Amino acid sequence: MFKMSIHPAIQAAVVLAYLYVTWLGLHRFASRHLGKATGFNWKRHVRLGTIVLVVALLGAVGGLMVAKGFWYRYLATGLHGILGLIAVPLVLVGLVTGGYMNWKKRPRRVLPLVHG
């Protein structure tokens, strides 16, 4: 029963951290696309964003493992499991685009929108 409570607790923390990282990213969006003068904590956004996305991926894998171990089949939770699997490619897009933008820093207009 203990391992069943780990997945929702971690994922709830990931969602809250994700909202904070998104809020940081919205400052960058406002300055680049809306012409507002805002500060952007690049290092915090990258560091926390990477952690959040990696933990979200691990949470998806963990959720599948819990479902398989408890109900003896994947996607036993129905829509919840399907939405979790839909989130995996979106998380991967965030990781890849964010990693690329952090690796090759230069002004961009389209890739940050895809990233967001």
N, CA, C and O atoms as a GROMACS GRO file, in nm:
protein
  464
    1MET      N    1   0.082  -0.120   0.000
    1MET     CA    2   0.000   0.000   0.000
    1MET      C    3   0.085   0.125   0.000
    1MET      O    4   0.046   0.227  -0.057
    2PHE      N    5   0.203   0.119   0.064
    2PHE     CA    6   0.291   0.234   0.071
    2PHE      C    7   0.335   0.281  -0.067
    2PHE      O    8   0.336   0.401  -0.095
    3LYS      N    9   0.373   0.185  -0.156
    3LYS     CA   10   0.421   0.225  -0.288
    3LYS      C   11   0.311   0.287  -0.372
    3LYS      O   12   0.340   0.361  -0.466
    4MET      N   13   0.185   0.259  -0.340
    4MET     CA   14   0.075   0.323  -0.413
    4MET      C   15   0.062   0.470  -0.375
    4MET      O   16   0.013   0.549  -0.456
    5SER      N   17   0.104   0.508  -0.256
    5SER     CA   18   0.090   0.647  -0.214
    5SER      C   19   0.208   0.732  -0.258
    5SER      O   20   0.199   0.855  -0.252
    6ILE      N   21   0.316   0.673  -0.302
    6ILE     CA   22   0.433   0.749  -0.346
    6ILE      C   23   0.403   0.821  -0.479
    6ILE      O   24   0.433   0.939  -0.493
    7HIS      N   25   0.346   0.750  -0.574
    7HIS     CA   26   0.319   0.806  -0.706
    7HIS      C   27   0.233   0.933  -0.698
    7HIS      O   28   0.273   1.036  -0.753
    8PRO      N   29   0.117   0.930  -0.633
    8PRO     CA   30   0.037   1.054  -0.630
    8PRO      C   31   0.104   1.167  -0.553
    8PRO      O   32   0.087   1.284  -0.589
    9ALA      N   33   0.178   1.136  -0.448
    9ALA     CA   34   0.245   1.241  -0.372
    9ALA      C   35   0.352   1.308  -0.456
    9ALA      O   36   0.363   1.431  -0.458
   10ILE      N   37   0.432   1.229  -0.525
   10ILE     CA   38   0.538   1.285  -0.609
   10ILE      C   39   0.477   1.362  -0.726
   10ILE      O   40   0.523   1.472  -0.757
   11GLN      N   41   0.377   1.308  -0.789
   11GLN     CA   42   0.317   1.376  -0.903
   11GLN      C   43   0.248   1.507  -0.861
   11GLN      O   44   0.248   1.604  -0.937
   12ALA      N   45   0.189   1.510  -0.742
   12ALA     CA   46   0.129   1.635  -0.694
   12ALA      C   47   0.237   1.741  -0.673
   12ALA      O   48   0.217   1.857  -0.708
   13ALA      N   49   0.350   1.701  -0.617
   13ALA     CA   50   0.461   1.794  -0.600
   13ALA      C   51   0.515   1.839  -0.735
   13ALA      O   52   0.552   1.956  -0.751
   14VAL      N   53   0.519   1.749  -0.833
   14VAL     CA   54   0.565   1.783  -0.967
   14VAL      C   55   0.471   1.886  -1.030
   14VAL      O   56   0.517   1.981  -1.094
   15VAL      N   57   0.343   1.868  -1.014
   15VAL     CA   58   0.247   1.963  -1.072
   15VAL      C   59   0.265   2.102  -1.010
   15VAL      O   60   0.263   2.202  -1.083
   16LEU      N   61   0.283   2.110  -0.881
   16LEU     CA   62   0.305   2.240  -0.817
   16LEU      C   63   0.436   2.303  -0.864
   16LEU      O   64   0.440   2.423  -0.893
   17ALA      N   65   0.542   2.224  -0.871
   17ALA     CA   66   0.670   2.276  -0.919
   17ALA      C   67   0.660   2.316  -1.067
   17ALA      O   68   0.720   2.415  -1.109
   18TYR      N   69   0.585   2.238  -1.144
   18TYR     CA   70   0.563   2.270  -1.286
   18TYR      C   71   0.496   2.406  -1.300
   18TYR      O   72   0.533   2.485  -1.387
   19LEU      N   73   0.397   2.433  -1.217
   19LEU     CA   74   0.328   2.563  -1.223
   19LEU      C   75   0.425   2.677  -1.194
   19LEU      O   76   0.418   2.782  -1.257
   20TYR      N   77   0.515   2.658  -1.099
   20TYR     CA   78   0.615   2.760  -1.068
   20TYR      C   79   0.712   2.780  -1.185
   20TYR      O   80   0.742   2.893  -1.221
   21VAL      N   81   0.759   2.670  -1.244
   21VAL     CA   82   0.850   2.680  -1.357
   21VAL      C   83   0.781   2.748  -1.476
   21VAL      O   84   0.843   2.827  -1.547
   22THR      N   85   0.654   2.717  -1.496
   22THR     CA   86   0.577   2.781  -1.602
   22THR      C   87   0.564   2.930  -1.576
   22THR      O   88   0.576   3.011  -1.668
   23TRP      N   89   0.540   2.967  -1.452
   23TRP     CA   90   0.532   3.108  -1.414
   23TRP      C   91   0.663   3.180  -1.445
   23TRP      O   92   0.662   3.292  -1.494
   24LEU      N   93   0.775   3.114  -1.416
   24LEU     CA   94   0.904   3.173  -1.451
   24LEU      C   95   0.916   3.191  -1.603
   24LEU      O   96   0.961   3.296  -1.650
   25GLY      N   97   0.875   3.091  -1.677
   25GLY     CA   98   0.881   3.098  -1.823
   25GLY      C   99   0.788   3.203  -1.881
   25GLY      O  100   0.819   3.262  -1.984
   26LEU      N  101   0.676   3.228  -1.816
   26LEU     CA  102   0.583   3.330  -1.865
   26LEU      C  103   0.644   3.470  -1.856
   26LEU      O  104   0.609   3.558  -1.935
   27HIS      N  105   0.735   3.490  -1.762
   27HIS     CA  106   0.805   3.618  -1.757
   27HIS      C  107   0.889   3.638  -1.883
   27HIS      O  108   0.891   3.747  -1.940
   28ARG      N  109   0.956   3.534  -1.926
   28ARG     CA  110   1.035   3.540  -2.049
   28ARG      C  111   0.944   3.565  -2.168
   28ARG      O  112   0.975   3.647  -2.254
   29PHE      N  113   0.831   3.495  -2.174
   29PHE     CA  114   0.734   3.512  -2.282
   29PHE      C  115   0.686   3.657  -2.289
   29PHE      O  116   0.678   3.716  -2.397
   30ALA      N  117   0.654   3.714  -2.173
   30ALA     CA  118   0.604   3.851  -2.168
   30ALA      C  119   0.708   3.949  -2.219
   30ALA      O  120   0.674   4.046  -2.287
   31SER      N  121   0.834   3.926  -2.188
   31SER     CA  122   0.937   4.019  -2.233
   31SER      C  123   0.967   4.003  -2.382
   31SER      O  124   0.991   4.102  -2.452
   32ARG      N  125   0.967   3.880  -2.432
   32ARG     CA  126   1.003   3.855  -2.573
   32ARG      C  127   0.889   3.878  -2.670
   32ARG      O  128   0.912   3.924  -2.782
   33HIS      N  129   0.766   3.845  -2.631
   33HIS     CA  130   0.655   3.848  -2.726
   33HIS      C  131   0.552   3.956  -2.697
   33HIS      O  132   0.476   3.995  -2.786
   34LEU      N  133   0.549   4.006  -2.575
   34LEU     CA  134   0.450   4.109  -2.540
   34LEU      C  135   0.514   4.245  -2.516
   34LEU      O  136   0.444   4.344  -2.492
   35GLY      N  137   0.646   4.251  -2.522
   35GLY     CA  138   0.717   4.376  -2.507
   35GLY      C  139   0.720   4.433  -2.366
   35GLY      O  140   0.745   4.552  -2.348
   36LYS      N  141   0.694   4.351  -2.266
   36LYS     CA  142   0.697   4.397  -2.127
   36LYS      C  143   0.836   4.376  -2.068
   36LYS      O  144   0.902   4.276  -2.096
   37ALA      N  145   0.879   4.472  -1.988
   37ALA     CA  146   1.010   4.460  -1.923
   37ALA      C  147   0.995   4.377  -1.796
   37ALA      O  148   0.940   4.423  -1.696
   38THR      N  149   1.044   4.255  -1.801
   38THR     CA  150   1.037   4.165  -1.686
   38THR      C  151   1.172   4.099  -1.666
   38THR      O  152   1.254   4.091  -1.758
   39GLY      N  153   1.195   4.052  -1.546
   39GLY     CA  154   1.315   3.975  -1.518
   39GLY      C  155   1.290   3.828  -1.544
   39GLY      O  156   1.178   3.780  -1.530
   40PHE      N  157   1.394   3.757  -1.581
   40PHE     CA  158   1.381   3.614  -1.608
   40PHE      C  159   1.498   3.543  -1.544
   40PHE      O  160   1.613   3.566  -1.580
   41ASN      N  161   1.469   3.457  -1.449
   41ASN     CA  162   1.573   3.381  -1.381
   41ASN      C  163   1.601   3.254  -1.463
   41ASN      O  164   1.543   3.148  -1.438
   42TRP      N  165   1.689   3.268  -1.561
   42TRP     CA  166   1.718   3.160  -1.656
   42TRP      C  167   1.767   3.034  -1.585
   42TRP      O  168   1.716   2.925  -1.610
   43LYS      N  169   1.864   3.050  -1.498
   43LYS     CA  170   1.924   2.932  -1.433
   43LYS      C  171   1.822   2.856  -1.349
   43LYS      O  172   1.818   2.733  -1.352
   44ARG      N  173   1.739   2.928  -1.274
   44ARG     CA  174   1.638   2.862  -1.192
   44ARG      C  175   1.535   2.791  -1.280
   44ARG      O  176   1.494   2.678  -1.250
   45HIS      N  177   1.494   2.857  -1.388
   45HIS     CA  178   1.397   2.798  -1.480
   45HIS      C  179   1.452   2.669  -1.541
   45HIS      O  180   1.381   2.568  -1.547
   46VAL      N  181   1.577   2.673  -1.585
   46VAL     CA  182   1.637   2.555  -1.648
   46VAL      C  183   1.658   2.443  -1.546
   46VAL      O  184   1.621   2.328  -1.571
   47ARG      N  185   1.714   2.476  -1.432
   47ARG     CA  186   1.744   2.374  -1.330
   47ARG      C  187   1.615   2.308  -1.280
   47ARG      O  188   1.602   2.186  -1.281
   48LEU      N  189   1.522   2.391  -1.236
   48LEU     CA  190   1.397   2.335  -1.182
   48LEU      C  191   1.314   2.268  -1.291
   48LEU      O  192   1.253   2.163  -1.268
   49GLY      N  193   1.312   2.328  -1.410
   49GLY     CA  194   1.236   2.269  -1.521
   49GLY      C  195   1.286   2.131  -1.557
   49GLY      O  196   1.207   2.040  -1.582
   50THR      N  197   1.418   2.116  -1.561
   50THR     CA  198   1.476   1.985  -1.592
   50THR      C  199   1.438   1.883  -1.486
   50THR      O  200   1.398   1.771  -1.518
   51ILE      N  201   1.451   1.922  -1.359
   51ILE     CA  202   1.414   1.831  -1.250
   51ILE      C  203   1.268   1.791  -1.259
   51ILE      O  204   1.234   1.674  -1.247
   52VAL      N  205   1.182   1.889  -1.280
   52VAL     CA  206   1.037   1.863  -1.286
   52VAL      C  207   1.005   1.768  -1.401
   52VAL      O  208   0.929   1.673  -1.383
   53LEU      N  209   1.062   1.792  -1.518
   53LEU     CA  210   1.030   1.708  -1.633
   53LEU      C  211   1.084   1.566  -1.617
   53LEU      O  212   1.017   1.470  -1.655
   54VAL      N  213   1.204   1.552  -1.563
   54VAL     CA  214   1.260   1.418  -1.541
   54VAL      C  215   1.178   1.342  -1.437
   54VAL      O  216   1.150   1.224  -1.455
   55VAL      N  217   1.140   1.410  -1.330
   55VAL     CA  218   1.059   1.344  -1.226
   55VAL      C  219   0.920   1.308  -1.281
   55VAL      O  220   0.864   1.205  -1.245
   56ALA      N  221   0.866   1.393  -1.369
   56ALA     CA  222   0.737   1.360  -1.431
   56ALA      C  223   0.748   1.234  -1.515
   56ALA      O  224   0.659   1.149  -1.513
   57LEU      N  225   0.858   1.221  -1.590
   57LEU     CA  226   0.879   1.097  -1.668
   57LEU      C  227   0.892   0.976  -1.577
   57LEU      O  228   0.832   0.872  -1.602
   58LEU      N  229   0.970   0.991  -1.471
   58LEU     CA  230   0.984   0.881  -1.376
   58LEU      C  231   0.850   0.848  -1.310
   58LEU      O  232   0.820   0.732  -1.282
   59GLY      N  233   0.769   0.952  -1.286
   59GLY     CA  234   0.637   0.930  -1.229
   59GLY      C  235   0.545   0.853  -1.322
   59GLY      O  236   0.466   0.770  -1.278
   60ALA      N  237   0.556   0.881  -1.451
   60ALA     CA  238   0.476   0.806  -1.549
   60ALA      C  239   0.516   0.659  -1.549
   60ALA      O  240   0.431   0.570  -1.551
   61VAL      N  241   0.646   0.635  -1.548
   61VAL     CA  242   0.696   0.496  -1.543
   61VAL      C  243   0.654   0.432  -1.412
   61VAL      O  244   0.609   0.317  -1.410
   62GLY      N  245   0.668   0.505  -1.302
   62GLY     CA  246   0.626   0.454  -1.172
   62GLY      C  247   0.478   0.422  -1.167
   62GLY      O  248   0.437   0.321  -1.109
   63GLY      N  249   0.397   0.509  -1.227
   63GLY     CA  250   0.253   0.483  -1.231
   63GLY      C  251   0.219   0.357  -1.307
   63GLY      O  252   0.132   0.280  -1.267
   64LEU      N  253   0.289   0.335  -1.418
   64LEU     CA  254   0.268   0.211  -1.494
   64LEU      C  255   0.310   0.089  -1.414
   64LEU      O  256   0.243  -0.014  -1.416
   65MET      N  257   0.421   0.101  -1.342
   65MET     CA  258   0.468  -0.012  -1.260
   65MET      C  259   0.371  -0.042  -1.146
   65MET      O  260   0.344  -0.159  -1.116
   66VAL      N  261   0.318   0.063  -1.083
   66VAL     CA  262   0.221   0.041  -0.974
   66VAL      C  263   0.095  -0.025  -1.030
   66VAL      O  264   0.041  -0.118  -0.969
   67ALA      N  265   0.048   0.024  -1.145
   67ALA     CA  266  -0.072  -0.037  -1.205
   67ALA      C  267  -0.048  -0.184  -1.238
   67ALA      O  268  -0.133  -0.269  -1.211
   68LYS      N  269   0.067  -0.213  -1.295
   68LYS     CA  270   0.099  -0.352  -1.330
   68LYS      C  271   0.112  -0.438  -1.205
   68LYS      O  272   0.067  -0.553  -1.203
   69GLY      N  273   0.173  -0.384  -1.100
   69GLY     CA  274   0.193  -0.461  -0.978
   69GLY      C  275   0.066  -0.480  -0.897
   69GLY      O  276   0.047  -0.583  -0.833
   70PHE      N  277  -0.022  -0.380  -0.899
   70PHE     CA  278  -0.142  -0.386  -0.817
   70PHE      C  279  -0.260  -0.449  -0.890
   70PHE      O  280  -0.333  -0.530  -0.833
   71TRP      N  281  -0.278  -0.412  -1.017
   71TRP     CA  282  -0.392  -0.462  -1.094
   71TRP      C  283  -0.352  -0.564  -1.201
   71TRP      O  284  -0.438  -0.616  -1.272
   72TYR      N  285  -0.223  -0.592  -1.212
   72TYR     CA  286  -0.169  -0.691  -1.304
   72TYR      C  287  -0.189  -0.655  -1.451
   72TYR      O  288  -0.188  -0.743  -1.537
   73ARG      N  289  -0.208  -0.527  -1.479
   73ARG     CA  290  -0.215  -0.482  -1.619
   73ARG      C  291  -0.187  -0.333  -1.624
   73ARG      O  292  -0.212  -0.259  -1.529
   74TYR      N  293  -0.134  -0.291  -1.738
   74TYR     CA  294  -0.108  -0.149  -1.759
   74TYR      C  295  -0.239  -0.078  -1.792
   74TYR      O  296  -0.334  -0.141  -1.840
   75LEU      N  297  -0.244   0.048  -1.768
   75LEU     CA  298  -0.361   0.132  -1.799
   75LEU      C  299  -0.488   0.083  -1.730
   75LEU      O  300  -0.598   0.101  -1.782
   76ALA      N  301  -0.473   0.023  -1.615
   76ALA     CA  302  -0.589  -0.024  -1.539
   76ALA      C  303  -0.669   0.093  -1.484
   76ALA      O  304  -0.785   0.077  -1.447
   77THR      N  305  -0.606   0.210  -1.478
   77THR     CA  306  -0.674   0.327  -1.422
   77THR      C  307  -0.753   0.403  -1.528
   77THR      O  308  -0.806   0.510  -1.501
   78GLY      N  309  -0.761   0.348  -1.648
   78GLY     CA  310  -0.843   0.406  -1.754
   78GLY      C  311  -0.789   0.539  -1.805
   78GLY      O  312  -0.674   0.548  -1.849
   79LEU      N  313  -0.873   0.641  -1.798
   79LEU     CA  314  -0.838   0.772  -1.852
   79LEU      C  315  -0.714   0.830  -1.786
   79LEU      O  316  -0.634   0.896  -1.852
   80HIS      N  317  -0.698   0.807  -1.657
   80HIS     CA  318  -0.581   0.858  -1.586
   80HIS      C  319  -0.451   0.806  -1.649
   80HIS      O  320  -0.358   0.883  -1.673
   81GLY      N  321  -0.446   0.678  -1.676
   81GLY     CA  322  -0.327   0.619  -1.737
   81GLY      C  323  -0.306   0.667  -1.880
   81GLY      O  324  -0.193   0.691  -1.921
   82ILE      N  325  -0.414   0.681  -1.954
   82ILE     CA  326  -0.405   0.729  -2.092
   82ILE      C  327  -0.353   0.873  -2.095
   82ILE      O  328  -0.266   0.906  -2.176
   83LEU      N  329  -0.404   0.958  -2.007
   83LEU     CA  330  -0.357   1.096  -2.001
   83LEU      C  331  -0.210   1.102  -1.959
   83LEU      O  332  -0.135   1.188  -2.005
   84GLY      N  333  -0.171   1.012  -1.871
   84GLY     CA  334  -0.030   1.005  -1.832
   84GLY      C  335   0.059   0.969  -1.950
   84GLY      O  336   0.168   1.025  -1.965
   85LEU      N  337   0.013   0.876  -2.033
   85LEU     CA  338   0.091   0.839  -2.152
   85LEU      C  339   0.092   0.951  -2.256
   85LEU      O  340   0.191   0.968  -2.327
   86ILE      N  341  -0.016   1.027  -2.265
   86ILE     CA  342  -0.020   1.141  -2.356
   86ILE      C  343   0.079   1.248  -2.309
   86ILE      O  344   0.140   1.317  -2.391
   87ALA      N  345   0.095   1.261  -2.178
   87ALA     CA  346   0.186   1.362  -2.124
   87ALA      C  347   0.332   1.329  -2.153
   87ALA      O  348   0.415   1.420  -2.160
   88VAL      N  349   0.366   1.202  -2.169
   88VAL     CA  350   0.506   1.162  -2.187
   88VAL      C  351   0.569   1.230  -2.310
   88VAL      O  352   0.678   1.286  -2.295
   89PRO      N  353   0.508   1.227  -2.430
   89PRO     CA  354   0.572   1.295  -2.543
   89PRO      C  355   0.581   1.446  -2.522
   89PRO      O  356   0.677   1.509  -2.568
   90LEU      N  357   0.483   1.505  -2.455
   90LEU     CA  358   0.488   1.649  -2.428
   90LEU      C  359   0.604   1.682  -2.336
   90LEU      O  360   0.674   1.782  -2.355
   91VAL      N  361   0.626   1.599  -2.236
   91VAL     CA  362   0.738   1.617  -2.144
   91VAL      C  363   0.870   1.602  -2.221
   91VAL      O  364   0.963   1.679  -2.199
   92LEU      N  365   0.877   1.505  -2.309
   92LEU     CA  366   0.998   1.485  -2.389
   92LEU      C  367   1.026   1.605  -2.479
   92LEU      O  368   1.142   1.644  -2.495
   93VAL      N  369   0.922   1.662  -2.538
   93VAL     CA  370   0.940   1.783  -2.620
   93VAL      C  371   0.995   1.895  -2.534
   93VAL      O  372   1.085   1.968  -2.577
   94GLY      N  373   0.942   1.911  -2.413
   94GLY     CA  374   0.992   2.014  -2.322
   94GLY      C  375   1.137   1.993  -2.287
   94GLY      O  376   1.215   2.089  -2.283
   95LEU      N  377   1.175   1.869  -2.261
   95LEU     CA  378   1.315   1.838  -2.227
   95LEU      C  379   1.409   1.863  -2.345
   95LEU      O  380   1.515   1.924  -2.328
   96VAL      N  381   1.371   1.816  -2.462
   96VAL     CA  382   1.459   1.829  -2.578
   96VAL      C  383   1.473   1.975  -2.620
   96VAL      O  384   1.584   2.022  -2.642
   97THR      N  385   1.362   2.047  -2.633
   97THR     CA  386   1.369   2.187  -2.677
   97THR      C  387   1.438   2.273  -2.572
   97THR      O  388   1.518   2.360  -2.606
   98GLY      N  389   1.408   2.249  -2.446
   98GLY     CA  390   1.473   2.325  -2.340
   98GLY      C  391   1.621   2.298  -2.333
   98GLY      O  392   1.701   2.390  -2.317
   99GLY      N  393   1.659   2.172  -2.346
   99GLY     CA  394   1.800   2.137  -2.347
   99GLY      C  395   1.874   2.200  -2.464
   99GLY      O  396   1.987   2.247  -2.448
  100TYR      N  397   1.811   2.201  -2.580
  100TYR     CA  398   1.874   2.261  -2.698
  100TYR      C  399   1.889   2.412  -2.681
  100TYR      O  400   1.994   2.468  -2.713
  101MET      N  401   1.786   2.477  -2.631
  101MET     CA  402   1.795   2.623  -2.611
  101MET      C  403   1.898   2.659  -2.506
  101MET      O  404   1.963   2.762  -2.516
  102ASN      N  405   1.913   2.576  -2.405
  102ASN     CA  406   2.013   2.601  -2.302
  102ASN      C  407   2.154   2.574  -2.355
  102ASN      O  408   2.249   2.641  -2.316
  103TRP      N  409   2.166   2.476  -2.442
  103TRP     CA  410   2.296   2.438  -2.499
  103TRP      C  411   2.344   2.543  -2.599
  103TRP      O  412   2.461   2.584  -2.595
  104LYS      N  413   2.255   2.587  -2.689
  104LYS     CA  414   2.290   2.688  -2.789
  104LYS      C  415   2.207   2.812  -2.763
  104LYS      O  416   2.099   2.831  -2.818
  105LYS      N  417   2.260   2.897  -2.678
  105LYS     CA  418   2.188   3.017  -2.639
  105LYS      C  419   2.196   3.123  -2.749
  105LYS      O  420   2.305   3.161  -2.792
  106ARG      N  421   2.080   3.168  -2.795
  106ARG     CA  422   2.070   3.278  -2.889
  106ARG      C  423   1.923   3.322  -2.893
  106ARG      O  424   1.836   3.247  -2.850
  107PRO      N  425   1.897   3.440  -2.944
  107PRO     CA  426   1.757   3.486  -2.951
  107PRO      C  427   1.674   3.396  -3.044
  107PRO      O  428   1.717   3.362  -3.154
  108ARG      N  429   1.558   3.359  -2.997
  108ARG     CA  430   1.467   3.273  -3.075
  108ARG      C  431   1.326   3.324  -3.058
  108ARG      O  432   1.295   3.390  -2.959
  109ARG      N  433   1.239   3.294  -3.154
  109ARG     CA  434   1.100   3.334  -3.143
  109ARG      C  435   1.006   3.213  -3.144
  109ARG      O  436   0.908   3.210  -3.070
  110VAL      N  437   1.034   3.113  -3.227
  110VAL     CA  438   0.941   3.001  -3.244
  110VAL      C  439   0.968   2.887  -3.148
  110VAL      O  440   0.875   2.835  -3.086
  111LEU      N  441   1.093   2.846  -3.132
  111LEU     CA  442   1.126   2.731  -3.047
  111LEU      C  443   1.079   2.748  -2.903
  111LEU      O  444   1.031   2.652  -2.843
  112PRO      N  445   1.091   2.869  -2.843
  112PRO     CA  446   1.037   2.884  -2.707
  112PRO      C  447   0.886   2.862  -2.699
  112PRO      O  448   0.834   2.816  -2.598
  113LEU      N  449   0.815   2.897  -2.807
  113LEU     CA  450   0.670   2.871  -2.808
  113LEU      C  451   0.640   2.722  -2.815
  113LEU      O  452   0.548   2.674  -2.749
  114VAL      N  453   0.717   2.649  -2.894
  114VAL     CA  454   0.703   2.503  -2.900
  114VAL      C  455   0.738   2.444  -2.763
  114VAL      O  456   0.670   2.354  -2.713
  115HIS      N  457   0.843   2.496  -2.704
  115HIS     CA  458   0.888   2.450  -2.573
  115HIS      C  459   0.779   2.468  -2.468
  115HIS      O  460   0.753   2.379  -2.386
  116GLY      N  461   0.715   2.583  -2.470
  116GLY     CA  462   0.611   2.613  -2.371
  116GLY      C  463   0.489   2.527  -2.391
  116GLY      O  464   0.392   2.540  -2.317
   0.00000   0.00000   0.00000
